[in-house]
Amino acid sequence: MDLQPFSEIHDQAAERKGGKKALKALMPTVLSPKQLAKIGDDRYLSAMTQCVNQAGFSWKVIERKWPEFEEAFLGFNPKKLVLLPDEKWEEYTQDKRVVRSWQKIKATKDNLAFVYNISRKNGGFGKWIAEWPCDDQIGLLATLKKEGSRLGGNTGQYFLRRMGKDGFVLSRDVCAALIRANVEMKESPTSQTEMKRIQAAFNQWHEESGLPYAHLSRIAACSIGENYSS
């Protein structure tokens, strides 16, 4: 792959955003493996649920209602939620504190089992996330999609970004930047072949620049498309 050097993409983004300092201020937070491992299972389940509920819905509405979600789902404490009978989960479809969609509620129930089981096997869900290598994000995303519920596509990517796990998000602008950089893929990639090419491109850029994958992703997004105000 004759990949565009990341230094060129970085210069394009800096010019569009008013300089390197202004661009740097736009970078997402990336936590260390030690910090990720310390985050409780309840926070991972909470973030999963928030991302699932925001998919196809108003993000602002979900954010405003989130304290009510936390209350309704017992602070997303897996040890408490795992004791709830099936009837209680069904009752959430009548609970005004949450989005009363059985698909969304069932996703929370299924993701509870996912988080609980991974945590028991690995000494914490955060430890499992922390130890997954960043140069194989597509493997982690595939596992979230297969083992979790409604965590495919960009939902899994946004979940990892929300938690501070280093990785890319394939927004429209990031995909456009990848295509411009000579990565062979569609505007909305879905195949494993495309995902492998994307991972290879980010791995090469990471080796070239030494930057976190999340920063590579954000810089690529800032280098193309509509130039939103910073």
SENU-220321 format. One record per residue (C-alpha): x, y, z. Coordinates in nm, 2 decimals, m for minus. Example, Ala and Ser with C-alpha at 12.3 -4.5 7.8 and 13.67 -1.06 7.14 Angstrom:
% SENU-220321
R       u       v       w
R    1.23   m0.45    0.78
R    1.37   m0.11    0.71
END
This chain:
% SENU-220321
R       u       v       w
R    0.00    0.00    0.00
R    0.14    0.34   m0.11
R    0.01    0.51    0.20
R    0.02    0.89    0.23
R    0.27    0.99    0.50
R    0.10    1.10    0.82
R    0.31    1.41    0.84
R    0.13    1.55    0.54
R   m0.21    1.48    0.70
R   m0.10    1.64    1.02
R    0.01    1.95    0.83
R   m0.32    1.97    0.65
R   m0.52    1.94    0.97
R   m0.30    2.20    1.15
R   m0.35    2.45    0.87
R   m0.73    2.40    0.88
R   m0.75    2.43    1.26
R   m0.53    2.74    1.31
R   m0.20    2.58    1.39
R   m0.04    2.28    1.57
R   m0.13    2.42    1.92
R   m0.50    2.46    1.83
R   m0.51    2.12    1.67
R   m0.35    1.96    1.98
R   m0.62    2.11    2.19
R   m0.88    1.90    2.00
R   m0.73    1.57    2.08
R   m0.93    1.31    2.28
R   m0.82    1.18    2.61
R   m0.63    0.85    2.60
R   m0.59    0.65    2.93
R   m0.30    0.42    3.01
R   m0.36    0.05    3.05
R   m0.32    0.09    3.42
R   m0.59    0.36    3.43
R   m0.83    0.15    3.21
R   m0.78   m0.15    3.44
R   m0.89    0.05    3.74
R   m1.22    0.15    3.60
R   m1.51   m0.05    3.75
R   m1.72   m0.29    3.56
R   m2.02   m0.07    3.64
R   m1.87    0.22    3.44
R   m1.80    0.00    3.14
R   m2.16   m0.14    3.14
R   m2.29    0.22    3.19
R   m2.09    0.34    2.89
R   m2.20    0.05    2.67
R   m2.56    0.12    2.76
R   m2.53    0.49    2.68
R   m2.37    0.43    2.35
R   m2.63    0.16    2.25
R   m2.92    0.40    2.35
R   m2.76    0.69    2.16
R   m2.74    0.50    1.84
R   m3.02    0.62    1.62
R   m3.15    0.85    1.89
R   m3.08    1.20    2.01
R   m2.75    1.21    2.20
R   m2.86    1.51    2.40
R   m3.18    1.35    2.52
R   m3.00    1.04    2.64
R   m2.74    1.26    2.82
R   m3.01    1.46    3.00
R   m3.19    1.14    3.10
R   m2.87    0.96    3.21
R   m2.90    1.02    3.59
R   m3.24    0.85    3.56
R   m3.09    0.55    3.37
R   m2.83    0.52    3.64
R   m3.10    0.51    3.91
R   m3.32    0.27    3.72
R   m3.04    0.02    3.65
R   m2.90    0.03    4.00
R   m2.59    0.22    3.91
R   m2.51   m0.05    3.65
R   m2.37   m0.26    3.93
R   m2.33   m0.61    3.77
R   m2.35   m0.79    4.10
R   m2.69   m0.63    4.17
R   m2.83   m0.65    3.82
R   m2.74   m1.01    3.77
R   m2.98   m1.10    4.05
R   m3.28   m0.94    3.88
R   m3.55   m1.18    3.76
R   m3.67   m1.18    3.40
R   m3.99   m1.01    3.50
R   m3.80   m0.71    3.63
R   m3.63   m0.67    3.30
R   m3.96   m0.68    3.12
R   m4.09   m0.41    3.36
R   m3.83   m0.17    3.22
R   m4.05   m0.14    2.91
R   m4.29    0.06    3.13
R   m4.03    0.26    3.32
R   m4.02    0.62    3.21
R   m3.67    0.67    3.34
R   m3.53    0.48    3.05
R   m3.58    0.44    2.67
R   m3.87    0.19    2.67
R   m3.75   m0.02    2.38
R   m3.73   m0.39    2.45
R   m3.44   m0.42    2.20
R   m3.24   m0.16    2.40
R   m3.33   m0.30    2.74
R   m3.25   m0.66    2.62
R   m2.91   m0.52    2.50
R   m2.84   m0.40    2.85
R   m2.93   m0.74    2.99
R   m2.72   m0.92    2.74
R   m2.42   m0.68    2.78
R   m2.45   m0.73    3.16
R   m2.38   m1.10    3.10
R   m2.10   m1.02    2.87
R   m1.93   m0.78    3.11
R   m1.99   m1.01    3.41
R   m1.85   m1.32    3.24
R   m1.54   m1.14    3.10
R   m1.47   m0.98    3.43
R   m1.48   m1.32    3.62
R   m1.25   m1.48    3.37
R   m1.00   m1.19    3.35
R   m1.00   m1.03    3.69
R   m1.20   m0.73    3.57
R   m1.35   m0.61    3.25
R   m1.12   m0.31    3.25
R   m0.82   m0.54    3.27
R   m0.94   m0.73    2.97
R   m0.99   m0.40    2.77
R   m0.65   m0.26    2.89
R   m0.46   m0.57    2.78
R   m0.60   m0.59    2.43
R   m0.33   m0.46    2.19
R   m0.40   m0.13    2.02
R   m0.26   m0.26    1.69
R   m0.54   m0.51    1.68
R   m0.84   m0.29    1.74
R   m1.04   m0.46    1.47
R   m1.00   m0.79    1.67
R   m1.14   m0.62    1.98
R   m1.43   m0.46    1.78
R   m1.51   m0.80    1.63
R   m1.53   m0.95    1.98
R   m1.75   m0.67    2.11
R   m1.98   m0.73    1.82
R   m1.99   m1.11    1.86
R   m2.00   m1.14    2.23
R   m2.18   m0.82    2.32
R   m2.52   m0.69    2.20
R   m2.57   m0.40    1.95
R   m2.20   m0.31    1.98
R   m2.12   m0.35    1.61
R   m2.04   m0.07    1.37
R   m1.94    0.26    1.51
R   m2.12    0.19    1.85
R   m1.83   m0.03    1.97
R   m1.58    0.23    1.85
R   m1.76    0.52    2.03
R   m1.78    0.30    2.35
R   m1.40    0.25    2.35
R   m1.34    0.62    2.28
R   m1.57    0.71    2.57
R   m1.37    0.49    2.80
R   m1.04    0.63    2.69
R   m0.91    0.31    2.52
R   m0.67    0.41    2.25
R   m0.82    0.35    1.90
R   m0.97    0.50    1.59
R   m1.33    0.60    1.52
R   m1.44    0.55    1.16
R   m1.64    0.87    1.12
R   m1.73    0.99    0.77
R   m1.44    1.23    0.77
R   m1.19    0.97    0.89
R   m1.30    0.73    0.61
R   m1.27    1.01    0.36
R   m0.91    1.08    0.48
R   m0.82    0.71    0.46
R   m0.95    0.69    0.10
R   m0.75    1.00    0.01
R   m0.45    0.84    0.17
R   m0.48    0.55   m0.08
R   m0.65    0.29    0.15
R   m0.86    0.08   m0.07
R   m1.21    0.08    0.09
R   m1.56    0.20    0.06
R   m1.69    0.52    0.21
R   m1.87    0.31    0.48
R   m1.64    0.00    0.52
R   m1.79   m0.32    0.65
R   m1.58   m0.61    0.52
R   m1.30   m0.77    0.72
R   m1.07   m0.71    0.43
R   m1.14   m0.34    0.45
R   m1.10   m0.34    0.83
R   m0.76   m0.51    0.80
R   m0.65   m0.25    0.55
R   m0.76    0.03    0.78
R   m0.58   m0.13    1.08
R   m0.27   m0.17    0.87
R   m0.28    0.20    0.78
R   m0.32    0.32    1.14
R   m0.04    0.08    1.25
R    0.19    0.23    0.99
R    0.10    0.59    1.09
R    0.14    0.50    1.45
R    0.49    0.37    1.38
R    0.57    0.67    1.17
R    0.45    0.94    1.41
R    0.45    0.78    1.76
R    0.11    0.93    1.82
R   m0.18    0.74    1.99
R   m0.43    0.59    1.75
R   m0.71    0.81    1.89
R   m0.51    1.12    1.80
R   m0.43    0.98    1.45
R   m0.80    0.93    1.40
R   m0.89    1.28    1.52
R   m0.62    1.45    1.32
R   m0.73    1.26    1.00
R   m1.08    1.38    1.06
R   m0.96    1.74    1.10
R   m0.77    1.72    0.77
R   m1.07    1.69    0.55
R   m1.44    1.76    0.51
R   m1.63    2.05    0.65
R   m1.41    2.26    0.87
R   m1.61    2.29    1.19
R   m1.52    2.57    1.43
R   m1.28    2.45    1.70
END
